[in-house]
Amino acid sequence: EVQLVESGGNLVQPGGSLRLSCAASGFTFSTYWMSWVRQAPGKGLEWVANIKDDGSAKYYVDSVKGRFTISRDNAKNSLSLQMNSLRAEDTAVYFCAKGTGASHWGQGTLVTVSS
Amino acid sequence: EVVMTQSPLSLPVTLGQPASISCRSSQSLVSSDGNTYLNWFQQRPGQSPRRLIYKVSNRDSGVPDRFSGSGSGTDFTLKISRVEAEDVGVYYCMQGTHSPPWTFGPGTKVDIK
């Protein structure tokens, strides 16, 4: 059974940093693209970033370019999102999702950016 | 960037009756490989999204056959043949043809009359 478990969400001040993690199991992690998708409170879904199976390609939504970094450790079946220079508008539940078609999602982790 | 629109944004339905959600893209979603990467997701209250349909019309494992997807080019439809109480939630279409970025529709909220 595919499982994706996010962690690392927290309350952080504007301008601060946070690192999210996603632990994957139940599939061959190293052969799938992985993505982060976020959902602001009461709002819809927004793709944030994705990374190729071997980590050789990474893409970001314009609003996080230069501030967020997606990475992965295929030996540990782990996906990460380093978030710097956080803004109030980054407040959201962050989900990791499997594959280019988002076939499976984790339960999400809440990031709140507020003073 | 491809813009996805959905209609209606709110859909009150009667139990046992059919429901239909429309999704339109600002440009054709036919990929250079011949596939159309249009997916549908269901998000029940308080839960994470769940994929129902991939590549327009393929149901994911475990998805009831009352859910079906159709369409081509820029116009797509998700149909529920007979709505059940567990179908309450928000439904999103998403395109992966012209990515990055993936883009999602605004969501259609389905609830029971």
gemmi code that builds the backbone of each chain (N, CA, C; Angstrom):
import gemmi

chains = {
    "A": [
        ("GLU", (0.836, -1.199, 0.000), (0.000, 0.000, 0.000), (0.875, 1.256, 0.000)),
        ("VAL", (0.568, 2.166, -0.912), (1.312, 3.423, -0.984), (0.987, 4.282, 0.245)),
        ("GLN", (2.023, 4.770, 0.886), (1.843, 5.698, 2.013), (2.787, 6.880, 1.844)),
        ("LEU", (2.245, 8.058, 2.078), (3.005, 9.300, 2.063), (2.673, 10.036, 3.354)),
        ("VAL", (3.705, 10.311, 4.150), (3.484, 10.944, 5.444), (4.327, 12.210, 5.543)),
        ("GLU", (3.637, 13.346, 5.543), (4.313, 14.632, 5.645), (4.550, 15.005, 7.100)),
        ("SER", (5.588, 15.809, 7.311), (5.873, 16.328, 8.649), (6.648, 17.634, 8.512)),
        ("GLY", (6.768, 18.340, 9.621), (7.574, 19.554, 9.641), (6.787, 20.846, 9.669)),
        ("GLY", (5.488, 20.783, 9.469), (4.700, 22.007, 9.492), (4.691, 22.637, 10.883)),
        ("ASN", (4.573, 23.960, 10.911), (4.629, 24.668, 12.191), (4.216, 26.117, 11.999)),
        ("LEU", (4.146, 26.825, 13.098), (3.928, 28.276, 13.069), (5.300, 28.945, 12.960)),
        ("VAL", (5.442, 29.840, 11.993), (6.723, 30.516, 11.793), (6.457, 31.988, 11.492)),
        ("GLN", (7.390, 32.843, 11.869), (7.224, 34.278, 11.616), (7.554, 34.609, 10.167)),
        ("PRO", (6.970, 35.688, 9.656), (7.338, 36.129, 8.295), (8.845, 36.322, 8.193)),
        ("GLY", (9.396, 35.863, 7.079), (10.837, 35.917, 6.865), (11.580, 34.702, 7.380)),
        ("GLY", (10.879, 33.848, 8.100), (11.508, 32.664, 8.673), (11.632, 31.509, 7.692)),
        ("SER", (12.136, 30.411, 8.199), (12.377, 29.225, 7.373), (11.741, 27.996, 8.011)),
        ("LEU", (11.483, 27.008, 7.156), (10.907, 25.751, 7.609), (11.283, 24.677, 6.605)),
        ("ARG", (11.457, 23.462, 7.092), (11.755, 22.346, 6.193), (10.686, 21.286, 6.364)),
        ("LEU", (10.014, 20.958, 5.278), (9.007, 19.909, 5.291), (9.613, 18.614, 4.770)),
        ("SER", (9.104, 17.509, 5.290), (9.543, 16.194, 4.831), (8.338, 15.345, 4.470)),
        ("CYS", (8.571, 14.399, 3.591), (7.542, 13.449, 3.189), (8.203, 12.068, 3.138)),
        ("ALA", (7.744, 11.170, 4.002), (8.266, 9.811, 4.029), (7.383, 8.925, 3.169)),
        ("ALA", (8.001, 8.241, 2.212), (7.252, 7.433, 1.256), (7.493, 5.942, 1.505)),
        ("SER", (6.465, 5.155, 1.270), (6.593, 3.705, 1.380), (5.541, 3.044, 0.499)),
        ("GLY", (5.770, 1.768, 0.210), (4.785, 1.001, -0.549), (4.954, 1.066, -2.056)),
        ("PHE", (5.991, 1.743, -2.522), (6.272, 1.794, -3.959), (7.766, 2.075, -4.144)),
        ("THR", (8.230, 1.912, -5.367), (9.644, 2.137, -5.666), (9.862, 3.632, -5.847)),
        ("PHE", (10.161, 4.297, -4.760), (10.245, 5.755, -4.704), (11.158, 6.322, -5.786)),
        ("SER", (12.289, 5.659, -6.005), (13.321, 6.201, -6.887), (12.917, 6.223, -8.354)),
        ("THR", (11.746, 5.675, -8.688), (11.328, 5.642, -10.096), (10.175, 6.604, -10.386)),
        ("TYR", (9.813, 7.426, -9.410), (8.682, 8.336, -9.607), (9.064, 9.797, -9.400)),
        ("TRP", (8.527, 10.662, -10.267), (8.512, 12.080, -9.964), (7.706, 12.256, -8.671)),
        ("MET", (8.033, 13.314, -7.938), (7.292, 13.642, -6.730), (6.995, 15.142, -6.722)),
        ("SER", (5.912, 15.506, -6.067), (5.488, 16.903, -6.079), (5.040, 17.363, -4.698)),
        ("TRP", (5.045, 18.678, -4.536), (4.405, 19.343, -3.401), (3.251, 20.182, -3.956)),
        ("VAL", (2.118, 20.071, -3.289), (0.926, 20.842, -3.634), (0.418, 21.461, -2.340)),
        ("ARG", (-0.035, 22.699, -2.394), (-0.520, 23.337, -1.170), (-1.959, 23.798, -1.313)),
        ("GLN", (-2.560, 24.013, -0.146), (-3.954, 24.453, -0.094), (-4.093, 25.459, 1.039)),
        ("ALA", (-4.272, 26.711, 0.672), (-4.493, 27.757, 1.669), (-5.844, 27.521, 2.346)),
        ("PRO", (-6.010, 28.007, 3.558), (-7.255, 27.769, 4.293), (-8.497, 28.159, 3.501)),
        ("GLY", (-9.384, 27.209, 3.289), (-10.631, 27.467, 2.590), (-10.494, 27.681, 1.092)),
        ("LYS", (-9.306, 27.414, 0.550), (-9.057, 27.675, -0.870), (-8.815, 26.381, -1.636)),
        ("GLY", (-8.503, 26.533, -2.927), (-8.272, 25.379, -3.780), (-6.833, 24.895, -3.748)),
        ("LEU", (-6.525, 24.011, -4.676), (-5.218, 23.369, -4.726), (-4.269, 24.156, -5.631)),
        ("GLU", (-3.014, 24.268, -5.186), (-1.986, 24.954, -5.963), (-0.725, 24.108, -5.991)),
        ("TRP", (-0.299, 23.725, -7.187), (0.964, 23.018, -7.334), (2.107, 23.950, -6.947)),
        ("VAL", (3.076, 23.421, -6.196), (4.198, 24.231, -5.711), (5.506, 23.882, -6.420)),
        ("ALA", (5.820, 22.586, -6.477), (7.100, 22.180, -7.039), (7.067, 20.693, -7.341)),
        ("ASN", (7.917, 20.275, -8.284), (8.115, 18.842, -8.458), (9.553, 18.548, -8.823)),
        ("ILE", (9.906, 17.270, -8.685), (11.283, 16.830, -8.872), (11.289, 15.497, -9.594)),
        ("LYS", (12.185, 15.375, -10.543), (12.315, 14.163, -11.340), (12.768, 12.998, -10.459)),
        ("ASP", (12.556, 11.775, -10.950), (12.847, 10.590, -10.151), (14.286, 10.543, -9.644)),
        ("ASP", (15.212, 10.997, -10.471), (16.617, 10.941, -10.056), (17.121, 12.272, -9.489)),
        ("GLY", (16.220, 13.230, -9.369), (16.578, 14.523, -8.803), (17.244, 15.473, -9.785)),
        ("SER", (17.347, 15.090, -11.041), (18.096, 15.882, -12.013), (17.308, 17.073, -12.561)),
        ("ALA", (16.024, 17.126, -12.327), (15.203, 18.247, -12.790), (14.240, 18.662, -11.684)),
        ("LYS", (14.094, 19.960, -11.529), (13.220, 20.512, -10.494), (12.465, 21.706, -11.093)),
        ("TYR", (11.213, 21.829, -10.725), (10.388, 22.918, -11.243), (9.585, 23.528, -10.096)),
        ("TYR", (9.324, 24.828, -10.221), (8.645, 25.555, -9.154), (7.586, 26.490, -9.728)),
        ("VAL", (6.540, 26.736, -8.958), (5.592, 27.787, -9.313), (6.310, 29.121, -9.134)),
        ("ASP", (5.969, 30.097, -9.936), (6.696, 31.365, -9.935), (6.759, 32.014, -8.553)),
        ("SER", (5.691, 31.889, -7.777), (5.611, 32.598, -6.497), (6.592, 32.085, -5.447)),
        ("VAL", (7.200, 30.923, -5.669), (8.145, 30.395, -4.680), (9.558, 30.279, -5.223)),
        ("LYS", (9.756, 30.603, -6.490), (11.097, 30.501, -7.084), (12.077, 31.382, -6.318)),
        ("GLY", (13.238, 30.807, -6.020), (14.262, 31.540, -5.293), (14.099, 31.484, -3.782)),
        ("ARG", (12.945, 30.994, -3.321), (12.698, 30.905, -1.875), (12.579, 29.454, -1.402)),
        ("PHE", (11.983, 28.600, -2.233), (11.777, 27.195, -1.874), (12.723, 26.310, -2.669)),
        ("THR", (13.136, 25.205, -2.045), (13.970, 24.221, -2.725), (13.422, 22.819, -2.458)),
        ("ILE", (13.130, 22.121, -3.530), (12.667, 20.737, -3.409), (13.872, 19.818, -3.556)),
        ("SER", (13.895, 18.734, -2.791), (14.976, 17.773, -2.887), (14.458, 16.399, -2.487)),
        ("ARG", (15.268, 15.393, -2.750), (14.867, 14.043, -2.403), (16.089, 13.216, -2.044)),
        ("ASP", (15.861, 12.172, -1.240), (16.896, 11.208, -0.873), (16.328, 9.838, -1.217)),
        ("ASN", (16.720, 9.317, -2.353), (16.150, 8.046, -2.799), (16.594, 6.871, -1.912)),
        ("ALA", (17.711, 7.006, -1.254), (18.169, 5.943, -0.349), (17.282, 5.858, 0.893)),
        ("LYS", (16.679, 6.995, 1.239), (15.835, 7.042, 2.435), (14.347, 7.167, 2.097)),
        ("ASN", (14.022, 7.089, 0.813), (12.622, 7.228, 0.378), (11.975, 8.485, 0.955)),
        ("SER", (12.671, 9.575, 0.807), (12.235, 10.815, 1.434), (12.256, 11.989, 0.469)),
        ("LEU", (11.235, 12.813, 0.581), (11.106, 14.043, -0.196), (11.124, 15.211, 0.783)),
        ("SER", (11.741, 16.318, 0.386), (11.814, 17.488, 1.267), (11.455, 18.768, 0.533)),
        ("LEU", (11.057, 19.757, 1.313), (10.827, 21.094, 0.774), (11.396, 22.085, 1.772)),
        ("GLN", (12.488, 22.733, 1.391), (13.087, 23.780, 2.213), (12.439, 25.101, 1.837)),
        ("MET", (11.839, 25.744, 2.833), (11.105, 26.979, 2.576), (11.773, 28.124, 3.328)),
        ("ASN", (12.284, 29.098, 2.606), (12.931, 30.270, 3.191), (12.139, 31.537, 2.882)),
        ("SER", (12.457, 32.587, 3.596), (11.804, 33.890, 3.366), (10.291, 33.742, 3.294)),
        ("LEU", (9.749, 33.053, 4.266), (8.315, 32.749, 4.244), (7.470, 34.006, 4.390)),
        ("ARG", (6.335, 33.974, 3.701), (5.393, 35.087, 3.687), (4.032, 34.617, 4.204)),
        ("ALA", (3.205, 35.554, 4.574), (1.869, 35.208, 5.059), (1.098, 34.393, 4.019)),
        ("GLU", (1.310, 34.721, 2.766), (0.575, 34.015, 1.702), (1.054, 32.585, 1.464)),
        ("ASP", (2.107, 32.174, 2.160), (2.553, 30.778, 2.092), (1.794, 29.906, 3.095)),
        ("THR", (0.980, 30.518, 3.920), (0.188, 29.761, 4.885), (-0.736, 28.798, 4.155)),
        ("ALA", (-0.596, 27.512, 4.470), (-1.356, 26.489, 3.758), (-1.078, 25.122, 4.357)),
        ("VAL", (-1.906, 24.164, 3.976), (-1.566, 22.753, 4.191), (-0.756, 22.315, 2.968)),
        ("TYR", (0.384, 21.699, 3.233), (1.259, 21.240, 2.167), (1.152, 19.724, 2.060)),
        ("PHE", (0.849, 19.265, 0.838), (0.728, 17.844, 0.553), (1.885, 17.399, -0.339)),
        ("CYS", (2.389, 16.193, -0.118), (3.248, 15.598, -1.130), (2.385, 14.644, -1.955)),
        ("ALA", (2.738, 14.499, -3.214), (1.961, 13.672, -4.127), (2.892, 12.859, -5.013)),
        ("LYS", (2.451, 11.658, -5.349), (3.264, 10.698, -6.098), (3.023, 10.780, -7.589)),
        ("GLY", (4.111, 10.824, -8.335), (4.019, 10.658, -9.775), (3.605, 11.891, -10.535)),
        ("THR", (3.723, 11.795, -11.838), (3.359, 12.925, -12.699), (1.851, 13.132, -12.755)),
        ("GLY", (1.112, 12.150, -12.297), (-0.343, 12.262, -12.305), (-0.968, 12.407, -10.929)),
        ("ALA", (-0.132, 12.625, -9.908), (-0.627, 12.815, -8.536), (-1.554, 11.683, -8.119)),
        ("SER", (-1.113, 10.466, -8.300), (-1.979, 9.318, -8.039), (-2.262, 9.104, -6.560)),
        ("HIS", (-1.342, 9.496, -5.692), (-1.522, 9.321, -4.256), (-1.038, 10.569, -3.542)),
        ("TRP", (-1.712, 10.898, -2.435), (-1.404, 12.096, -1.670), (-1.223, 11.728, -0.196)),
        ("GLY", (-0.411, 12.505, 0.481), (-0.309, 12.350, 1.918), (-1.442, 13.077, 2.612)),
        ("GLN", (-1.400, 13.082, 3.933), (-2.462, 13.714, 4.723), (-2.245, 15.212, 4.884)),
        ("GLY", (-1.033, 15.682, 4.553), (-0.731, 17.107, 4.603), (-0.141, 17.539, 5.932)),
        ("THR", (0.580, 18.662, 5.884), (1.141, 19.268, 7.084), (0.908, 20.775, 7.003)),
        ("LEU", (0.481, 21.362, 8.117), (0.059, 22.762, 8.120), (1.225, 23.693, 8.406)),
        ("VAL", (1.399, 24.656, 7.525), (2.374, 25.726, 7.708), (1.615, 27.028, 7.919)),
        ("THR", (1.881, 27.687, 9.033), (1.254, 28.968, 9.328), (2.343, 30.018, 9.459)),
        ("VAL", (2.252, 31.052, 8.631), (3.226, 32.137, 8.661), (2.526, 33.367, 9.240)),
        ("SER", (2.923, 33.706, 10.442), (2.251, 34.800, 11.129), (3.136, 35.316, 12.264)),
        ("SER", (3.016, 36.605, 12.533), (3.758, 37.192, 13.644), (2.913, 37.178, 14.917)),
    ],
    "B": [
        ("GLU", (0.683, 29.827, -19.157), (0.102, 28.871, -18.216), (-1.338, 28.537, -18.629)),
        ("VAL", (-1.660, 27.260, -18.566), (-3.015, 26.821, -18.924), (-3.975, 27.142, -17.776)),
        ("VAL", (-5.064, 27.794, -18.095), (-6.071, 28.129, -17.097), (-7.209, 27.117, -17.179)),
        ("MET", (-7.568, 26.579, -16.015), (-8.653, 25.605, -15.924), (-9.869, 26.255, -15.276)),
        ("THR", (-11.017, 26.069, -15.884), (-12.256, 26.576, -15.298), (-13.217, 25.413, -15.087)),
        ("GLN", (-14.077, 25.539, -14.095), (-15.061, 24.506, -13.798), (-16.430, 25.138, -13.642)),
        ("SER", (-17.457, 24.371, -13.981), (-18.820, 24.810, -13.732), (-19.705, 23.601, -13.476)),
        ("PRO", (-20.690, 23.751, -12.570), (-20.837, 24.904, -11.699), (-19.797, 24.876, -10.583)),
        ("LEU", (-19.716, 25.930, -9.798), (-18.816, 25.941, -8.662), (-19.483, 25.347, -7.433)),
        ("SER", (-20.815, 25.319, -7.442), (-21.587, 24.709, -6.371), (-22.668, 23.845, -6.996)),
        ("LEU", (-22.813, 22.626, -6.477), (-23.753, 21.689, -7.080), (-24.522, 20.942, -5.992)),
        ("PRO", (-25.720, 21.444, -5.665), (-26.578, 20.701, -4.721), (-27.246, 19.566, -5.487)),
        ("VAL", (-27.175, 18.371, -4.946), (-27.736, 17.219, -5.649), (-28.659, 16.423, -4.726)),
        ("THR", (-29.567, 15.700, -5.335), (-30.466, 14.812, -4.602), (-29.873, 13.414, -4.586)),
        ("LEU", (-29.893, 12.764, -3.436), (-29.378, 11.403, -3.347), (-30.039, 10.514, -4.397)),
        ("GLY", (-29.200, 9.724, -5.072), (-29.710, 8.810, -6.078), (-29.853, 9.411, -7.468)),
        ("GLN", (-29.703, 10.726, -7.549), (-29.794, 11.403, -8.846), (-28.410, 11.602, -9.465)),
        ("PRO", (-28.346, 11.801, -10.787), (-27.042, 12.018, -11.421), (-26.517, 13.428, -11.186)),
        ("ALA", (-25.207, 13.577, -11.353), (-24.560, 14.885, -11.258), (-23.470, 14.966, -12.313)),
        ("SER", (-23.243, 16.188, -12.781), (-22.261, 16.393, -13.835), (-21.485, 17.675, -13.576)),
        ("ILE", (-20.169, 17.598, -13.740), (-19.278, 18.744, -13.551), (-18.482, 18.954, -14.830)),
        ("SER", (-18.437, 20.196, -15.274), (-17.711, 20.539, -16.485), (-16.362, 21.170, -16.150)),
        ("CYS", (-15.376, 20.860, -16.940), (-14.029, 21.433, -16.794), (-13.546, 21.854, -18.177)),
        ("ARG", (-13.063, 23.075, -18.271), (-12.547, 23.557, -19.547), (-11.141, 24.113, -19.377)),
        ("SER", (-10.316, 23.903, -20.376), (-8.947, 24.396, -20.364), (-8.780, 25.502, -21.390)),
        ("SER", (-7.820, 26.389, -21.147), (-7.612, 27.532, -22.038), (-6.901, 27.149, -23.332)),
        ("GLN", (-6.352, 25.947, -23.366), (-5.795, 25.414, -24.607), (-5.911, 23.901, -24.605)),
        ("SER", (-5.783, 23.314, -25.772), (-5.960, 21.880, -25.898), (-5.009, 21.118, -24.975)),
        ("LEU", (-5.522, 20.053, -24.377), (-4.712, 19.239, -23.467), (-4.171, 17.980, -24.143)),
        ("VAL", (-4.259, 17.919, -25.446), (-3.669, 16.789, -26.160), (-2.160, 16.978, -26.198)),
        ("SER", (-1.452, 15.991, -25.674), (0.005, 16.074, -25.590), (0.641, 15.636, -26.912)),
        ("SER", (1.901, 15.945, -27.060), (2.640, 15.541, -28.260), (2.763, 14.021, -28.361)),
        ("ASP", (2.574, 13.325, -27.216), (2.616, 11.863, -27.253), (1.239, 11.247, -27.528)),
        ("GLY", (0.264, 12.087, -27.773), (-1.076, 11.619, -28.116), (-1.997, 11.453, -26.928)),
        ("ASN", (-1.449, 11.502, -25.720), (-2.272, 11.376, -24.516), (-2.839, 12.731, -24.103)),
        ("THR", (-3.894, 12.676, -23.324), (-4.501, 13.874, -22.757), (-4.439, 13.745, -21.248)),
        ("TYR", (-3.622, 14.579, -20.626), (-3.361, 14.447, -19.197), (-4.316, 15.337, -18.386)),
        ("LEU", (-5.535, 14.855, -18.285), (-6.574, 15.534, -17.531), (-7.061, 14.580, -16.446)),
        ("ASN", (-6.890, 14.994, -15.191), (-7.265, 14.156, -14.051), (-8.380, 14.820, -13.242)),
        ("TRP", (-9.111, 14.000, -12.511), (-10.145, 14.468, -11.591), (-9.822, 13.987, -10.179)),
        ("PHE", (-10.027, 14.882, -9.218), (-9.765, 14.564, -7.825), (-11.012, 14.865, -6.990)),
        ("GLN", (-11.185, 14.076, -5.954), (-12.235, 14.299, -4.972), (-11.580, 14.658, -3.642)),
        ("GLN", (-12.080, 15.685, -2.980), (-11.612, 16.009, -1.640), (-12.813, 16.067, -0.702)),
        ("ARG", (-12.957, 15.033, 0.093), (-14.020, 15.011, 1.090), (-13.676, 15.961, 2.223)),
        ("PRO", (-14.674, 16.431, 2.959), (-14.406, 17.372, 4.053), (-13.372, 16.833, 5.028)),
        ("GLY", (-12.336, 17.635, 5.285), (-11.316, 17.265, 6.256), (-10.308, 16.233, 5.778)),
        ("GLN", (-10.380, 15.858, 4.506), (-9.464, 14.840, 3.988), (-8.544, 15.417, 2.909)),
        ("SER", (-7.519, 14.680, 2.584), (-6.645, 15.066, 1.484), (-7.286, 14.656, 0.162)),
        ("PRO", (-6.848, 15.244, -0.933), (-7.412, 14.872, -2.239), (-7.137, 13.412, -2.577)),
        ("ARG", (-8.039, 12.868, -3.363), (-7.944, 11.483, -3.847), (-8.182, 11.521, -5.343)),
        ("ARG", (-7.300, 10.897, -6.099), (-7.529, 10.885, -7.543), (-8.605, 9.866, -7.897)),
        ("LEU", (-9.543, 10.299, -8.731), (-10.625, 9.429, -9.192), (-10.401, 8.940, -10.616)),
        ("ILE", (-9.999, 9.880, -11.465), (-9.909, 9.643, -12.905), (-8.578, 10.184, -13.411)),
        ("TYR", (-7.904, 9.425, -14.267), (-6.695, 9.927, -14.901), (-6.796, 9.779, -16.417)),
        ("LYS", (-6.080, 10.645, -17.107), (-6.117, 10.689, -18.570), (-7.554, 10.612, -19.087)),
        ("VAL", (-8.343, 11.542, -18.613), (-9.722, 11.817, -19.062), (-10.751, 10.821, -18.567)),
        ("SER", (-10.479, 9.521, -18.743), (-11.580, 8.570, -18.565), (-11.205, 7.288, -17.831)),
        ("ASN", (-10.015, 7.204, -17.307), (-9.563, 5.978, -16.635), (-9.798, 6.086, -15.130)),
        ("ARG", (-10.620, 5.168, -14.620), (-10.907, 5.184, -13.178), (-9.751, 4.584, -12.403)),
        ("ASP", (-9.402, 5.205, -11.292), (-8.375, 4.651, -10.421), (-8.919, 3.435, -9.682)),
        ("SER", (-7.996, 2.625, -9.189), (-8.364, 1.424, -8.448), (-9.216, 1.780, -7.233)),
        ("GLY", (-10.306, 1.063, -7.058), (-11.162, 1.290, -5.898), (-12.206, 2.375, -6.072)),
        ("VAL", (-12.180, 3.056, -7.186), (-13.166, 4.112, -7.433), (-14.456, 3.475, -7.952)),
        ("PRO", (-15.571, 3.785, -7.326), (-16.846, 3.179, -7.766), (-17.156, 3.483, -9.224)),
        ("ASP", (-17.813, 2.540, -9.884), (-18.069, 2.734, -11.320), (-19.194, 3.742, -11.589)),
        ("ARG", (-19.771, 4.323, -10.550), (-20.729, 5.405, -10.782), (-20.022, 6.698, -11.198)),
        ("PHE", (-18.704, 6.740, -11.039), (-17.913, 7.879, -11.491), (-17.381, 7.593, -12.900)),
        ("SER", (-17.538, 8.565, -13.789), (-16.992, 8.410, -15.130), (-16.496, 9.752, -15.642)),
        ("GLY", (-15.472, 9.691, -16.488), (-14.918, 10.897, -17.076), (-14.962, 10.812, -18.589)),
        ("SER", (-15.144, 11.954, -19.209), (-15.180, 11.990, -20.674), (-14.686, 13.341, -21.149)),
        ("GLY", (-14.552, 13.457, -22.462), (-14.166, 14.732, -23.048), (-12.951, 14.616, -23.935)),
        ("SER", (-12.599, 15.744, -24.523), (-11.433, 15.801, -25.391), (-11.055, 17.255, -25.635)),
        ("GLY", (-9.809, 17.450, -26.054), (-9.360, 18.800, -26.410), (-9.346, 19.750, -25.241)),
        ("THR", (-10.402, 20.563, -25.143), (-10.478, 21.559, -24.077), (-11.693, 21.387, -23.181)),
        ("ASP", (-12.566, 20.452, -23.491), (-13.813, 20.290, -22.744), (-13.923, 18.896, -22.131)),
        ("PHE", (-14.138, 18.852, -20.831), (-14.139, 17.589, -20.113), (-15.290, 17.567, -19.106)),
        ("THR", (-15.723, 16.348, -18.769), (-16.864, 16.196, -17.869), (-16.627, 15.046, -16.905)),
        ("LEU", (-16.970, 15.287, -15.652), (-17.020, 14.222, -14.648), (-18.492, 13.977, -14.337)),
        ("LYS", (-18.909, 12.726, -14.410), (-20.302, 12.393, -14.120), (-20.381, 11.401, -12.967)),
        ("ILE", (-21.371, 11.611, -12.125), (-21.716, 10.657, -11.077), (-23.105, 10.145, -11.434)),
        ("SER", (-23.217, 8.858, -11.675), (-24.491, 8.338, -12.194), (-25.614, 8.415, -11.162)),
        ("ARG", (-25.284, 8.110, -9.916), (-26.275, 8.174, -8.829), (-25.523, 8.617, -7.575)),
        ("VAL", (-25.778, 9.829, -7.164), (-25.028, 10.405, -6.048), (-25.353, 9.701, -4.728)),
        ("GLU", (-24.305, 9.397, -3.980), (-24.451, 8.836, -2.640), (-23.939, 9.842, -1.619)),
        ("ALA", (-24.290, 9.644, -0.382), (-23.914, 10.592, 0.673), (-22.397, 10.756, 0.777)),
        ("GLU", (-21.659, 9.702, 0.528), (-20.197, 9.749, 0.648), (-19.538, 10.544, -0.479)),
        ("ASP", (-20.315, 10.972, -1.458), (-19.769, 11.736, -2.581), (-19.678, 13.238, -2.284)),
        ("VAL", (-20.175, 13.642, -1.127), (-20.098, 15.057, -0.746), (-18.638, 15.482, -0.623)),
        ("GLY", (-18.342, 16.634, -1.199), (-16.974, 17.136, -1.149), (-16.718, 18.103, -2.295)),
        ("VAL", (-15.455, 18.395, -2.507), (-15.059, 19.299, -3.593), (-14.313, 18.496, -4.653)),
        ("TYR", (-14.668, 18.745, -5.898), (-14.073, 18.028, -7.020), (-13.231, 18.995, -7.861)),
        ("TYR", (-12.011, 18.573, -8.162), (-11.074, 19.397, -8.928), (-10.641, 18.665, -10.193)),
        ("CYS", (-10.554, 19.398, -11.286), (-9.861, 18.869, -12.454), (-8.436, 19.437, -12.437)),
        ("MET", (-7.540, 18.743, -13.090), (-6.135, 19.158, -13.121), (-5.520, 18.755, -14.447)),
        ("GLN", (-4.760, 19.653, -15.038), (-4.077, 19.305, -16.280), (-2.591, 19.097, -16.008)),
        ("GLY", (-2.048, 18.081, -16.690), (-0.614, 17.810, -16.574), (0.065, 17.809, -17.935)),
        ("THR", (-0.689, 18.168, -18.960), (-0.122, 18.151, -20.309), (0.924, 19.245, -20.495)),
        ("HIS", (0.555, 20.457, -20.108), (1.444, 21.617, -20.282), (2.062, 21.949, -18.933)),
        ("SER", (2.945, 21.071, -18.492), (3.564, 21.258, -17.186), (5.070, 21.255, -17.329)),
        ("PRO", (5.813, 21.925, -16.421), (5.190, 22.684, -15.335), (4.598, 23.996, -15.820)),
        ("PRO", (3.625, 24.551, -15.055), (3.100, 23.975, -13.828), (1.881, 23.088, -14.076)),
        ("TRP", (1.616, 22.134, -13.166), (0.278, 21.555, -13.132), (-0.662, 22.714, -12.814)),
        ("THR", (-1.849, 22.664, -13.368), (-2.839, 23.657, -12.965), (-4.162, 22.965, -12.660)),
        ("PHE", (-4.787, 23.466, -11.604), (-6.042, 22.903, -11.121), (-7.196, 23.843, -11.443)),
        ("GLY", (-8.364, 23.276, -11.593), (-9.563, 24.089, -11.649), (-9.886, 24.614, -10.258)),
        ("PRO", (-10.832, 25.541, -10.157), (-11.157, 26.168, -8.864), (-11.917, 25.263, -7.919)),
        ("GLY", (-12.418, 24.147, -8.419), (-13.166, 23.226, -7.565), (-14.670, 23.402, -7.681)),
        ("THR", (-15.372, 22.299, -7.585), (-16.838, 22.291, -7.564), (-17.277, 21.621, -6.275)),
        ("LYS", (-18.038, 22.349, -5.472), (-18.502, 21.811, -4.201), (-19.822, 21.071, -4.412)),
        ("VAL", (-19.824, 19.801, -4.095), (-21.019, 18.963, -4.224), (-21.581, 18.708, -2.834)),
        ("ASP", (-22.844, 19.045, -2.651), (-23.489, 18.708, -1.390), (-24.915, 18.213, -1.656)),
        ("ILE", (-25.538, 17.737, -0.607), (-26.861, 17.121, -0.741), (-27.944, 18.157, -0.479)),
        ("LYS", (-28.941, 18.185, -1.337), (-30.068, 19.112, -1.158), (-30.829, 18.798, 0.123)),
    ],
}
model = gemmi.Model(1)
for chain_id, residues in chains.items():
    chain = gemmi.Chain(chain_id)
    for i, (resn, *xyz) in enumerate(residues, 1):
        res = gemmi.Residue()
        res.name, res.seqid = resn, gemmi.SeqId(i, " ")
        for name, pos in zip(("N", "CA", "C"), xyz):
            atom = gemmi.Atom()
            atom.name, atom.element = name, gemmi.Element(name[0])
            atom.pos, atom.b_iso = gemmi.Position(*pos), 0.0
            res.add_atom(atom)
        chain.add_residue(res)
    model.add_chain(chain)
structure = gemmi.Structure()
structure.add_model(model)
structure.setup_entities()
